[in-house]
Amino acid sequence: MKIYLCLFFSILISLACVAQKKYTISGYAKDVQNGETLIGATITVKGNSKGITSNQYGFYSITLLEGDYELICSYAGYQPKIATIKLNADQQINFDLITRSALQEVVIASKKTDANVKTAQMGKFVLPIEQIKAIPAFLGEVDLIKTVQLLPGVRNAGEGSAGIYVRGGGPDQNLIMLDDAIVYNTGHLFGFFSIFNSDAIKNVSLIKGGMPAQYGGRLSSVLDISMKEGNDKKFQVEGGIGLIASRISIQGPIKKNKASFIISARRTYIDALTKPFIKKTSQFYGSGYYFYDLNAKMNYKFSEKDRLYISGYFGRDVFDFVNGKRSLDVKIPWGNATGTLRYNHVFNKRLFGNTSVVFNNYNFSFQAAQNNFDIKLASGIRDVSLKQDFDLYPFTGHKIKFGGLYTYHKFTPSVVSGTQDSVVFKPQNPQTKFAHEAALYLQDDWDLSDKIKINAGLRYSLFQQVGPYNIYTTDANGNRTDSTKFGSGKPVKTYGGLEPRLTMRYALNDETSLKASVTRNLQYIHLVSNSGSTLPTDLWVPSTYKVKPQVSWLYAGGLFKNFNNNTFETSVELYYKSMENQIEYQEGYTPNTLEDTENFFTFGKGWSYGSEFFINKTKGRLTGWIGYTLSYTWRKFPGLNFGEKYPAKYDRRNDLSVVALYELNKRWKLSSTFVYGSGNATTLPQRFYLVNGILTQEYSRINEYRLPAYHRLDFAAIYSPKKNEKRTWHSEWVFSIYNVYSRKNPYFIYFDQSGSAYDGTLKVQGKQVSLFPIIPAVTWNFKF
């Protein structure tokens, strides 16, 4: 409470300071070549510790006493820029930075600043998109989700999964946003690729500890992804042709230096490649699969104080199965659609505002028809949101952020319908649910002294399920005896609570600091799954009169130290996380889409703890990192595993990632990754016996067994032909090898039987299924 009182007193003090001779410098940090704003650029004052970082739109503001100063603006991968200022009035200064590649330097200096030591924020990683593109990719498709999985504390669900599991949390406990729009399904091809087209992405930021108060609704992490705004200087086309997909991006000015656009598209041609090899007599003739993405964004600068952004994403996976022999047609389309309208306004030199209207829609559909029988299964979630954020810079040493959010949800967890002749099938209880979600927040990034820096925040969130909805009372046999009806918009159940956030940094010296954080998070929507990986058939369900919101407390502490003029960044972090109101299906559950799925949920608690070690080399020809995590993740449900604790399905004791990038010369860049992880926890049959001549199996306790360890080595080489100064275009070739030594990593294990129980020759043998052996790939990228 003292911290929040200090926060408000600091605002009052700042107002008193206005009478002194203090002036404010504000403006934007931008890329000089294309006009893109730079998120998180560092603006420091030479000779003292004062400084600030640009916000999500590149805006900064710093207040200083009257005098002469040198301001230094630096950003990862860019040449720092110095501005000499005689400060005797408020000034606006925009920093236009030049990329190091534009200066044709061979030596890579991906970071100059020491933000990992200086800031109070814990567990934050900012990944430049060029670094993501240089890391070896599966089948040549650049994948930012798989790059994030290489960071300590983050793991994947297994081979070919687009889900991320952060510090013992499930895939639904990560807030993944694309231009402020929440993305509910991040995977294509059942999770083998992510939906994010790297050509359309500008910035990727992961926060896995000490989540700031501006974010909420999830327990584990934030993955904040920003799309490019479009080149406002000149037209530019880039793209690539790979083994399974091609992509193209077009960007340029609508009005030079005032308005710009970008359109980026990607599509696979798996269907076209396989079609010639499927015989007309095959049962798969006429079947196919493909996915596509479309990103678009436009912005218009009315003035230095007003700017409008419109962005959207649309992506689909489409699987068709046609079996003429059985007159069976199956269509399974699923995907996301998002739209964001944002308006920036600079109220004055110290106050920046952003208003966002966001729409997103995720849906999964299964349609099948055979003869006179038709069936359709639909699930999904649709949101409409209004968000208001303010950045206030009262005086140097404080950066205050406050605002609010409102979202209207429509959930369709699983609705099945069908017809056979004149008979119509409908669910007993339509499962469509509606809800309001709202939040208010306030946070202060406060330089208490040269040694102590605090980020304190408070968030209040509210979630209300509303009608139309019916609650049924049933007897012991499941027969309905009574009902309570809620009309449209009528409250059914309301939840809410405070979510305090606090992180603190204590600087031991310029290269070393200690950090600690504590955060409380509430999560009102849940992903319920029967599998160990994210699939489009997983169900998003809201908190209801039966389903309580998830609650977590996360405690973390760490030592951060840089060496050799910030060439090496190192850190050791410890964490403990408790989680209440976790959801699983009841034991022995089998899908029953004619009844509300929440009738089959069981509830319990979870906890996780571990340590993370990180070494990152940021300068020189050789860059990259080593991340190692030792962790434990447990679950305990009264209705599962006889009420005893068990390891969660995403529990992994040891997780190691090694990433290396080497610039051999101006034409060749080499990269390699190695990953190792303890085997996934799994439940397997441990006894087989015969009952009336039928082979029956008895399963172990939940996740009592471990699959073999997972490890893999990947390699990539990027070749850029010598540039011809007379040409306006250039290209590069990307050669990659996935799983270099062809490790047979386990995907799942099944049991096969042979022989007969009647003559004593019956044998039951466990067999491992592996997906990907060594896979070479080549991609041609172009830009003009």
C-alpha positions in Angstrom: 0.0 0.0 0.0 2.9 2.3 0.8 4.1 2.0 -2.8 0.9 3.1 -4.2 0.7 6.1 -1.9 4.2 7.1 -3.0 3.1 6.7 -6.6 0.3 9.2 -6.1 2.4 11.6 -4.1 5.0 11.5 -6.8 2.4 12.8 -9.3 1.6 15.7 -7.0 5.3 16.5 -6.6 5.7 16.5 -10.3 3.0 19.1 -10.7 4.8 21.3 -8.2 8.0 20.9 -10.2 6.4 22.5 -13.2 7.1 26.0 -11.7 10.8 25.3 -11.8 12.8 25.7 -15.0 12.3 22.3 -16.4 11.5 21.5 -20.0 10.3 18.5 -21.9 11.8 16.8 -24.9 9.5 14.5 -26.8 9.2 12.8 -30.2 9.5 9.5 -32.0 12.2 7.0 -32.7 12.0 5.7 -36.3 13.8 3.8 -39.0 15.2 6.4 -41.4 14.9 4.1 -44.4 11.2 3.1 -44.2 9.7 5.3 -41.5 8.8 2.4 -39.2 8.5 3.5 -35.5 10.9 1.7 -33.1 9.4 0.0 -30.1 11.5 0.1 -26.9 14.3 2.4 -28.3 16.4 3.7 -25.4 16.9 7.4 -25.1 19.6 8.3 -22.5 21.3 11.5 -21.3 25.0 11.4 -21.6 26.8 11.8 -18.3 24.0 10.7 -16.0 21.6 7.8 -15.4 18.5 9.6 -16.7 16.8 7.9 -19.6 13.5 6.5 -21.0 12.3 4.0 -23.6 9.9 4.6 -26.4 6.5 3.1 -26.1 4.7 0.7 -28.4 4.3 3.4 -31.0 7.8 4.7 -30.8 6.9 7.8 -28.7 9.1 9.0 -25.9 9.1 12.0 -23.4 11.8 13.1 -21.0 11.8 16.1 -18.7 15.1 17.8 -17.7 16.3 21.0 -16.0 17.3 23.8 -18.2 20.8 23.3 -19.7 22.9 21.8 -22.4 22.6 18.0 -23.0 23.5 15.2 -25.3 20.8 12.7 -25.9 21.7 9.3 -27.2 19.1 7.1 -29.0 20.0 3.4 -29.4 18.1 0.4 -30.6 19.0 -3.3 -31.3 20.6 -3.6 -34.7 20.8 0.2 -35.4 23.6 2.7 -35.3 23.1 5.0 -32.2 22.3 8.6 -32.9 23.4 11.6 -30.8 21.5 14.9 -30.5 23.1 18.0 -28.9 20.5 20.1 -27.3 20.4 23.6 -25.7 17.3 23.1 -23.5 15.6 26.4 -22.7 12.1 25.5 -24.0 10.0 22.4 -24.7 11.3 20.7 -27.8 10.2 18.0 -30.2 13.1 15.8 -31.5 12.6 12.7 -33.7 15.4 10.2 -33.9 15.8 8.7 -37.3 18.1 5.7 -36.9 20.1 3.8 -39.6 20.4 0.1 -39.5 23.8 -1.4 -39.2 23.2 -3.5 -42.3 22.7 -0.3 -44.2 26.2 0.8 -43.2 27.4 -2.6 -44.6 29.2 -3.5 -41.4 30.3 -7.1 -41.1 30.5 -7.2 -37.3 27.2 -7.8 -35.7 26.3 -5.7 -32.7 22.7 -6.7 -32.0 22.6 -4.8 -28.7 24.4 -1.8 -27.3 22.3 -1.0 -24.3 22.3 -2.9 -21.0 18.5 -2.9 -20.5 18.5 -6.4 -19.1 20.5 -5.1 -16.1 19.1 -1.5 -15.8 15.3 -2.1 -16.1 13.1 -3.5 -13.3 11.3 -5.8 -15.7 12.0 -9.5 -15.2 11.8 -12.3 -17.7 11.4 -10.1 -20.8 12.9 -11.0 -24.1 12.7 -8.9 -27.2 13.5 -10.8 -30.4 14.4 -8.8 -33.6 12.7 -10.3 -36.6 15.9 -10.5 -38.5 17.3 -12.7 -35.8 14.2 -14.9 -36.0 14.7 -15.3 -39.7 18.3 -16.4 -39.3 17.4 -19.4 -37.0 17.0 -22.8 -38.8 13.3 -23.4 -39.6 11.3 -26.6 -40.2 10.8 -27.1 -43.9 12.2 -23.6 -44.4 9.2 -21.9 -42.9 10.4 -19.1 -40.5 8.4 -19.6 -37.3 8.6 -17.1 -34.4 6.7 -19.4 -32.0 9.4 -22.0 -32.4 12.0 -19.4 -31.8 10.3 -18.4 -28.6 10.4 -22.0 -27.5 14.2 -21.8 -27.5 14.2 -19.4 -24.6 14.6 -20.6 -20.9 11.4 -21.2 -19.1 9.5 -21.8 -22.3 9.0 -25.3 -23.8 7.0 -26.9 -26.5 4.4 -29.6 -26.2 6.4 -32.0 -28.4 7.3 -32.5 -32.0 5.4 -30.2 -34.3 3.5 -28.2 -31.7 2.8 -24.4 -32.0 1.8 -24.2 -28.4 4.1 -22.7 -25.7 4.2 -23.8 -22.1 5.7 -21.1 -19.8 6.8 -21.9 -16.2 4.4 -24.8 -15.7 1.4 -23.2 -17.3 -0.8 -24.6 -20.1 -1.1 -23.2 -23.6 -4.2 -21.2 -22.7 -2.3 -19.3 -20.0 -0.4 -17.2 -22.5 -1.7 -13.9 -23.7 -0.8 -13.9 -27.4 -1.6 -10.6 -29.2 -1.3 -9.4 -32.7 -1.7 -5.6 -32.9 -3.7 -5.7 -29.6 -6.0 -8.5 -31.0 -5.9 -11.7 -28.9 -5.0 -14.8 -31.0 -6.7 -18.0 -29.7 -5.3 -20.5 -32.2 -1.6 -20.0 -33.1 -1.1 -23.1 -35.3 -1.4 -24.3 -38.9 -1.3 -27.9 -39.9 -2.6 -29.0 -36.5 0.3 -27.1 -34.8 3.2 -27.9 -37.1 3.5 -24.2 -38.2 2.5 -21.0 -36.5 0.1 -18.5 -38.1 2.6 -15.6 -38.0 4.1 -14.6 -41.3 7.6 -13.2 -40.5 7.5 -10.8 -43.5 4.6 -8.9 -41.8 6.0 -8.8 -38.3 8.0 -5.9 -36.9 8.5 -6.7 -33.2 8.2 -9.7 -30.9 8.2 -9.3 -27.1 7.9 -12.1 -24.5 7.2 -11.4 -20.9 7.2 -14.5 -18.6 7.8 -12.9 -15.2 6.5 -9.8 -13.5 3.7 -9.2 -16.0 3.0 -5.4 -16.2 -0.5 -4.3 -15.1 -1.5 -3.2 -18.6 -1.7 -6.9 -19.5 -4.2 -9.4 -17.9 -6.5 -12.3 -18.4 -3.7 -14.9 -18.4 -1.6 -16.6 -15.7 1.8 -17.3 -17.4 3.1 -15.0 -20.0 2.5 -12.3 -22.6 3.6 -12.6 -26.3 3.1 -9.2 -27.8 3.5 -9.1 -31.6 3.4 -5.9 -33.6 2.9 -5.8 -37.4 4.9 -3.6 -39.7 3.3 -0.3 -40.6 4.5 -0.1 -44.2 7.3 1.8 -45.8 6.3 5.5 -46.1 9.3 6.4 -48.3 9.2 4.0 -51.3 7.5 0.9 -52.6 9.0 -2.4 -51.7 8.2 -6.0 -52.6 9.6 -9.0 -50.8 8.8 -12.7 -50.6 10.0 -16.2 -50.8 9.5 -19.5 -52.5 9.9 -22.6 -50.3 9.3 -26.4 -50.5 5.7 -26.3 -49.2 4.7 -22.6 -49.2 5.3 -19.3 -50.8 4.8 -15.8 -49.5 4.8 -12.2 -50.8 4.6 -8.8 -49.2 3.9 -5.4 -50.8 4.3 -2.2 -48.9 4.7 1.5 -49.7 3.5 5.0 -49.3 -0.1 6.1 -49.9 1.2 9.6 -49.4 4.9 10.0 -48.9 5.9 10.6 -45.2 2.2 10.7 -44.3 0.5 7.4 -45.0 1.6 3.9 -45.9 0.3 0.4 -46.2 1.5 -3.2 -46.2 -0.2 -6.4 -47.5 1.4 -9.7 -46.8 0.1 -13.2 -48.0 1.3 -16.8 -47.6 -0.1 -20.0 -48.9 0.9 -23.7 -49.0 0.7 -25.8 -52.0 0.7 -29.2 -50.4 -2.6 -29.9 -52.1 -1.2 -29.1 -55.6 2.0 -31.1 -55.0 0.3 -34.2 -53.9 -2.7 -34.2 -56.3 -0.8 -35.7 -59.3 0.4 -38.6 -57.2 -3.1 -39.7 -56.0 -4.7 -42.2 -58.4 -8.3 -41.8 -59.3 -9.0 -45.3 -57.9 -7.6 -44.2 -54.5 -10.0 -43.5 -51.6 -8.2 -40.2 -51.1 -8.7 -39.0 -54.6 -10.3 -35.5 -54.4 -9.0 -34.9 -50.9 -6.6 -32.2 -50.0 -5.2 -29.8 -47.4 -3.8 -26.3 -47.5 -3.5 -23.2 -45.3 -3.1 -19.5 -46.0 -2.6 -16.2 -44.2 -3.3 -12.6 -45.1 -2.0 -9.6 -43.1 -2.8 -6.1 -44.0 -2.2 -2.7 -42.4 -2.6 0.9 -43.2 -1.7 4.1 -41.2 -2.3 7.8 -41.8 -0.5 10.6 -40.0 -2.9 13.6 -39.6 -0.2 15.5 -37.8 2.7 15.0 -35.4 0.0 14.6 -32.7 -2.6 12.4 -34.4 -2.2 9.1 -36.2 -4.6 6.3 -37.3 -3.8 2.6 -37.8 -6.0 0.0 -39.3 -4.7 -3.6 -39.4 -6.1 -7.1 -39.9 -5.3 -10.7 -40.1 -7.2 -13.6 -41.8 -6.0 -17.2 -41.9 -7.5 -20.5 -42.6 -6.7 -24.2 -42.6 -8.9 -26.2 -45.0 -9.0 -30.0 -45.0 -11.3 -31.8 -47.5 -11.9 -35.6 -47.6 -13.9 -37.0 -50.5 -14.7 -40.7 -50.7 -16.8 -41.5 -53.7 -16.9 -45.2 -53.0 -18.8 -44.5 -49.7 -20.4 -41.2 -50.8 -18.7 -39.6 -47.9 -17.7 -35.9 -47.9 -15.9 -34.3 -45.0 -14.8 -30.6 -44.7 -12.8 -29.3 -41.8 -12.1 -25.6 -42.0 -10.7 -23.6 -39.1 -8.9 -20.4 -38.4 -8.6 -16.8 -37.0 -9.8 -13.4 -38.2 -8.7 -10.2 -36.4 -9.2 -6.5 -37.0 -7.7 -3.6 -35.1 -8.5 0.1 -35.4 -6.1 2.3 -33.3 -5.9 6.1 -32.9 -2.9 7.8 -31.3 -3.1 11.3 -29.9 -0.4 13.3 -28.2 -2.3 15.5 -25.7 0.8 17.4 -24.7 4.6 16.8 -24.3 4.0 14.5 -21.4 0.7 12.7 -22.1 0.3 10.1 -24.9 -3.0 8.3 -25.6 -4.1 5.3 -27.6 -7.6 4.2 -28.3 -8.2 0.7 -29.8 -11.2 -1.0 -31.2 -10.6 -4.7 -31.7 -12.5 -7.6 -33.3 -11.4 -11.2 -33.3 -13.0 -14.4 -34.3 -11.8 -18.0 -34.0 -13.9 -20.9 -35.2 -13.5 -24.6 -35.9 -16.0 -26.5 -38.1 -16.5 -30.1 -38.9 -19.0 -31.0 -41.7 -19.7 -34.5 -42.9 -22.3 -35.9 -45.3 -23.0 -39.5 -46.3 -26.1 -40.4 -48.3 -29.0 -38.9 -46.4 -27.1 -38.2 -43.2 -25.5 -34.8 -42.4 -23.7 -33.6 -39.3 -22.0 -30.4 -38.3 -19.8 -29.6 -35.3 -18.9 -26.0 -34.6 -16.9 -24.4 -31.8 -15.2 -21.0 -31.5 -15.0 -17.7 -29.7 -15.8 -14.1 -30.9 -14.7 -10.9 -29.2 -15.4 -7.2 -29.6 -13.1 -5.0 -27.5 -12.6 -1.3 -26.6 -9.3 -0.4 -25.1 -7.9 2.9 -23.8 -4.3 3.4 -22.8 -2.4 6.5 -21.6 1.3 7.0 -21.2 2.2 9.9 -18.7 5.7 11.2 -18.2 5.2 13.6 -15.2 9.0 14.1 -14.8 12.2 12.2 -15.3 12.3 9.0 -13.3 8.6 8.2 -13.7 6.7 6.6 -16.5 3.1 6.1 -15.6 0.7 4.0 -17.6 -3.0 3.7 -17.0 -6.1 2.8 -18.8 -9.0 0.4 -19.2 -10.4 -2.5 -21.3 -13.9 -3.8 -22.1 -14.6 -7.0 -24.1 -17.9 -8.7 -25.1 -17.4 -12.4 -25.5 -19.4 -15.0 -27.4 -18.3 -18.6 -26.8 -19.4 -21.6 -28.8 -17.6 -24.4 -26.9 -19.0 -27.3 -28.9 -22.4 -27.4 -30.7 -23.4 -30.3 -32.8 -26.4 -30.5 -35.2 -27.5 -32.9 -37.9 -30.2 -34.3 -40.0 -31.2 -37.7 -41.2 -34.1 -37.6 -43.6 -36.7 -35.6 -41.7 -35.1 -36.2 -38.2 -33.3 -33.2 -36.8 -30.6 -33.6 -34.1 -30.1 -30.7 -31.6 -28.1 -30.5 -28.3 -30.0 -30.8 -25.1 -28.7 -27.5 -23.9 -27.4 -25.0 -26.5 -23.9 -24.3 -25.3 -23.4 -20.8 -26.7 -22.4 -18.5 -23.8 -22.0 -14.8 -23.5 -19.9 -12.7 -21.2 -18.7 -9.2 -20.3 -15.0 -8.7 -19.3 -13.6 -5.4 -18.1 -10.4 -4.1 -16.4 -8.8 -0.9 -15.1 -5.1 -0.6 -14.4 -2.5 1.8 -13.2 1.3 1.3 -13.1 4.4 3.3 -12.5 7.9 2.6 -13.8 9.8 4.6 -11.1 13.5 5.3 -10.7 13.6 5.6 -6.9 17.3 6.2 -6.9 20.4 5.3 -9.0 20.3 1.9 -7.4 16.6 1.2 -6.9 14.1 1.0 -9.7 10.4 -0.1 -9.1 7.6 -1.1 -11.4 4.4 -1.1 -9.4 1.0 -1.7 -10.7 -2.5 -2.5 -9.7 -5.2 -4.0 -11.9 -8.9 -4.6 -11.2 -10.7 -7.1 -13.5 -14.3 -8.1 -13.7 -16.0 -11.0 -15.6 -19.8 -11.5 -15.9 -21.6 -14.4 -17.6 -24.9 -13.1 -19.1 -27.9 -14.7 -20.7 -29.6 -16.0 -22.7 -28.9 -19.1 -20.7 -30.7 -22.0 -19.0 -29.6 -23.8 -15.9 -31.2 -27.2 -15.4 -31.7 -29.2 -12.2 -31.5 -33.0 -12.7 -32.2 -36.0 -10.6 -29.8 -38.9 -9.9 -30.5 -40.4 -13.3 -29.8 -37.2 -15.2 -33.4 -36.4 -15.9 -34.3 -32.7 -15.8 -36.6 -31.8 -13.0 -36.5 -28.0 -13.0 -34.8 -25.0 -14.8 -33.8 -21.4 -14.2 -33.9 -19.2 -17.3 -31.9 -16.1 -17.8 -33.0 -13.7 -20.5 -30.7 -11.9 -23.0 -28.2 -9.7 -21.1 -29.3 -10.8 -17.7 -26.4 -11.6 -15.2 -25.8 -15.3 -14.6 -22.6 -15.2 -12.5 -20.0 -12.4 -11.7 -16.4 -12.7 -10.7 -13.7 -10.1 -10.1 -10.7 -9.1 -8.1 -7.6 -7.1 -7.6 -4.3 -8.1 -9.3 -1.3 -6.4 -7.7 2.0 -6.4 -9.6 5.4 -5.4 -8.2 8.9 -5.8 -9.6 12.0 -4.3 -8.1 15.6 -3.9 -9.3 18.6 -3.2 -7.0 21.8 -2.3 -8.9 25.0 -3.6 -7.3 27.0 -1.8 -9.9 26.7 -0.8 -13.6 27.0 -4.4 -14.8 25.1 -6.3 -12.0 21.7 -6.1 -10.5 19.3 -8.1 -8.4 15.6 -8.3 -9.3 12.5 -9.6 -7.6 8.8 -9.7 -8.6 5.4 -10.8 -7.3 2.3 -10.9 -9.4 -1.3 -12.0 -9.0 -3.3 -12.9 -12.1 -6.9 -13.9 -12.8 -7.9 -15.8 -15.9 -11.5 -16.1 -16.9 -11.4 -18.2 -20.0 -10.0 -21.7 -20.3 -8.8 -24.1 -22.9 -9.9 -27.7 -22.1 -8.1 -30.5 -24.0 -7.9 -34.2 -24.0 -4.5 -34.2 -25.8 -1.0 -33.1 -24.8 -0.7 -30.5 -27.7 -2.8 -27.7 -29.0 -5.3 -28.8 -31.6 -8.2 -26.9 -33.3 -10.6 -29.4 -31.6 -9.6 -28.1 -28.1 -12.4 -26.1 -26.5 -12.4 -22.5 -25.2 -14.8 -22.2 -22.3 -15.6 -19.2 -20.1 -16.0 -18.9 -16.4 -19.6 -19.7 -15.5 -21.8 -20.4 -12.5 -20.0 -23.8 -12.5 -16.5 -22.9 -13.7 -14.5 -20.5 -11.5 -11.7 -18.3 -12.8 -8.1 -19.5 -12.5 -6.0 -17.7 -10.0 -2.2 -17.6 -9.7 0.6 -16.0 -7.6 4.0 -15.9 -9.2 7.1 -15.1 -7.1 10.5 -14.7 -8.9 14.0 -13.5 -8.1 17.2 -13.3 -10.1 20.7 -12.1 -10.5 21.6 -10.3 -13.8 25.1 -9.5 -14.9 26.8 -8.3 -18.1 30.4 -8.9 -19.1 32.9 -7.4 -21.5 31.1 -4.1 -22.2 27.7 -5.8 -22.5 29.0 -8.4 -25.0 27.7 -11.2 -22.7 24.4 -11.0 -20.9 23.9 -13.6 -18.1 21.1 -14.3 -15.7 19.9 -16.8 -13.1 16.2 -16.7 -12.1 14.3 -18.7 -9.6 10.5 -18.9 -9.5 7.5 -20.4 -7.7 4.0 -20.3 -9.1 0.7 -21.5 -7.4 -2.4 -22.0 -9.5 -6.0 -22.5 -8.3 -9.2 -23.6 -10.1 -7.4 -25.7 -12.8 -9.6 -27.6 -15.1 -9.5 -31.1 -16.5 -12.0 -33.6 -17.9 -13.4 -36.2 -15.4 -11.7 -39.5 -15.4 -13.0 -41.8 -18.2 -14.6 -38.9 -20.1 -15.6 -39.6 -23.7 -16.8 -36.7 -25.9 -20.5 -36.2 -25.8 -21.4 -33.2 -27.9 -25.1 -33.4 -27.2 -24.6 -32.2 -23.6 -22.8 -29.2 -22.1 -19.1 -30.1 -21.7 -18.8 -28.2 -18.4 -20.9 -31.0 -16.8 -17.8 -33.2 -17.3 -15.2 -30.9 -15.8 -13.3 -31.6 -12.6 -11.3 -28.9 -10.7 -8.1 -28.8 -8.8 -4.9 -26.9 -8.2 -1.4 -26.8 -9.6 2.0 -25.5 -8.7 5.4 -25.2 -10.4 8.9 -24.1 -9.4 12.3 -24.1 -11.0 15.5 -22.2 -12.0 16.5 -20.7 -15.3 20.0 -20.0 -16.6 20.7 -17.8 -19.5 23.9 -16.7 -21.4 23.5 -14.4 -24.4 26.3 -13.2 -26.6 25.2 -10.0 -28.3 28.2 -8.7 -30.3 30.8 -10.0 -32.8 30.6 -12.4 -35.7 29.4 -15.1 -33.4 26.1 -14.4 -31.5 23.5 -16.5 -29.9 22.5 -17.9 -26.5 22.4 -20.9 -24.2 19.4 -21.4 -22.0 18.8 -24.1 -19.4 15.8 -24.7 -17.2 15.3 -27.1 -14.3 11.7 -27.2 -13.3 8.9 -29.2 -11.6 5.2 -28.9 -12.4 2.5 -30.6 -10.4 -1.3 -31.0 -10.4 -3.6 -32.2 -7.7 -7.3 -32.9 -8.3 -9.6 -34.6 -5.8 -11.4 -36.4 -8.6 -8.3 -37.7 -10.4 -5.4 -40.0 -9.6 -7.0 -41.0 -6.2 -6.6 -37.4 -5.1 -2.8 -37.6 -5.1 -0.5 -35.2 -6.9 0.9 -36.0 -10.3 3.2 -34.4 -12.8 1.4 -32.2 -15.3 1.6 -33.3 -19.0 3.8 -30.3 -19.7 6.2 -31.1 -16.8 9.8 -31.3 -18.0 12.7 -31.7 -15.6 15.5 -30.6 -17.9 15.3 -28.3 -20.9 18.3 -27.1 -22.8 18.6 -24.8 -25.9 21.7 -23.7 -27.7 21.4 -21.1 -30.5 24.4 -20.0 -32.5 24.6 -17.5 -35.4 27.8 -16.8 -37.2 28.5 -14.2 -40.0 31.2 -15.9 -42.1 31.5 -13.0 -44.5 29.2 -10.6 -46.4 27.7 -13.4 -48.4 27.4 -16.3 -46.0 25.6 -16.5 -42.6 25.5 -19.7 -40.7 23.2 -20.7 -37.8 22.5 -23.8 -35.7 20.2 -24.8 -32.9 20.4 -27.8 -30.5 17.6 -28.7 -28.1 17.3 -31.3 -25.4 14.4 -32.0 -23.1 13.4 -34.7 -20.6 10.7 -36.9 -22.0 7.0 -35.8 -21.6 5.0 -37.3 -18.7 2.4 -39.8 -20.0 -0.1 -42.4 -18.9 0.4 -45.9 -20.3 -1.2 -49.3 -19.8 0.8 -51.3 -17.2 -1.2 -54.5 -17.2 -3.0 -56.6 -19.8 -5.5 -59.4 -19.0 -8.3 -61.3 -20.6 -11.9 -60.9 -19.7 -14.2 -63.3 -21.5 -11.6 -63.7 -24.2 -11.3 -60.0 -24.8 -7.9 -58.3 -24.1 -8.3 -55.6 -21.5 -5.8 -53.1 -20.3 -5.2 -51.4 -16.9 -3.7 -48.0 -17.0 -1.1 -46.6 -14.7 -1.7 -43.6 -12.5 -1.8 -40.3 -14.4 1.5 -39.4 -16.0 3.4 -42.0 -14.1 5.7 -42.8 -17.1 8.1 -40.8 -19.1 8.7 -40.9 -22.8 12.3 -41.0 -24.0 14.2 -37.7 -24.0 13.8 -35.4 -26.9 16.8 -33.9 -28.6 17.5 -32.5 -32.1 20.2 -30.5 -34.0 19.3 -28.1 -36.8 21.5 -26.2 -39.2 21.0 -23.4 -41.7 23.1 -21.4 -44.1 22.0 -18.1 -45.8 23.7 -17.1 -49.0 23.4 -13.6 -50.3 24.8 -13.1 -53.8 27.0 -10.1 -54.4 24.9 -7.0 -54.8 24.8 -5.2 -58.1 24.6 -1.4 -57.4 22.7 -0.9 -60.7 19.9 -3.3 -59.6 17.1 -2.3 -57.3 16.5 -5.8 -56.2 18.4 -8.5 -54.3 17.8 -12.1 -53.2 19.1 -14.8 -50.9 19.1 -18.5 -50.6 18.3 -20.3 -47.3 19.5 -23.9 -47.0 18.4 -25.7 -43.9 18.6 -29.2 -42.4 16.0 -30.1 -39.7 17.0 -33.0 -37.4 20.6 -33.3 -38.7 21.3 -36.7 -37.2 17.8 -38.0 -37.8 16.9 -38.6 -34.2 13.7 -40.6 -33.8 12.0 -38.5 -31.2 8.8 -39.9 -29.6 5.4 -38.4 -30.7 3.4 -41.0 -28.9 3.5 -44.7 -27.9 0.8 -47.3 -28.7 0.5 -51.0 -28.0 0.2 -53.6 -30.8 -0.9 -57.2 -30.3 -0.1 -60.3 -32.3 -0.9 -64.0 -32.0 -3.9 -65.5 -30.2 -4.8 -65.9 -26.5 -6.3 -69.3 -27.2 -3.1 -71.0 -28.2 -0.8 -69.1 -25.9 0.9 -67.1 -28.7 -0.5 -63.7 -27.8 2.1 -60.9 -27.6 1.6 -57.3 -26.7 4.4 -54.9 -27.7 4.7 -51.2 -27.2 5.7 -49.2 -30.3 6.9 -45.6 -30.6 5.6 -43.3 -33.3 8.1 -40.7 -34.6 7.2 -37.9 -37.0 10.2 -36.3 -38.7 13.6 -37.8 -39.7 16.3 -35.6 -41.2 14.6 -33.0 -43.5 16.6 -30.8 -45.8 14.9 -27.7 -47.3 15.7 -24.7 -49.5 14.0 -21.4 -49.8 14.6 -18.5 -52.2 13.9 -15.0 -50.8 13.7 -11.9 -52.9 13.3 -8.2 -52.2 13.1 -5.1 -54.5 
